[in-house]
């Protein structure tokens, strides 16, 4: 308890948001496309690992193979850890980095934006002198399905990561999944098929960081990287802005060539990063 009182909270600053934006720009510029199971996907994993290392993170790549509709393919998750207490609870924050196959989508918002937030969080965590708890950040491969979500299509990275967490025997408090949170017109939704307690926490953390009303519950369920973690019994939530288009409800930038970096704003990355870090701090307590 004393060590916790001496610890510094994880804070997401404007400098971290600028890092997040620059990282998202770099990922899109250097690694498009980055479809799962391709050499470009592997290249993107190396790029993200290097970006995390540059921020002082202890980052590694976890490579695995899995069946896909077009045969066995190789995947690469990037993982960074800040271990404060080996027997303590872990909070895990994840984002996918792969692009939707076959549609020529740069994935500026769908993937790169939240990968950038995680690089910003890596910067914040590495600079934090006394982190209050154990933190794991994961840049996941293969969220996007090729044809239709199923046992051998989509969510490959999160399935593998969830399985590895389960066998690690570590005490995983919660998994927070971030997706599509760079939209200049940010509205964060919490899909129905997420942990109810974490949904309440996300709404509360938005209020505490001065963004009351920005995070709301959605009636629908969403297929995203939180699902494999939930399937293995972890408490997991998904923060997603699923209204991404030229007019409300159209969602016409999503999975198209129009998902470009000009749609992303540093201020949205700042807001999402602040809420995510506030959730992490609350979960460590
Ligand atoms: Zn997508």
Boltz pocket constraint, residues with backbone or C-beta under 6 A from the ligand:
constraints:
  - pocket:
      binder: B
      contacts: [[A, 100], [A, 110], [A, 144], [A, 255]]
      max_distance: 6.0
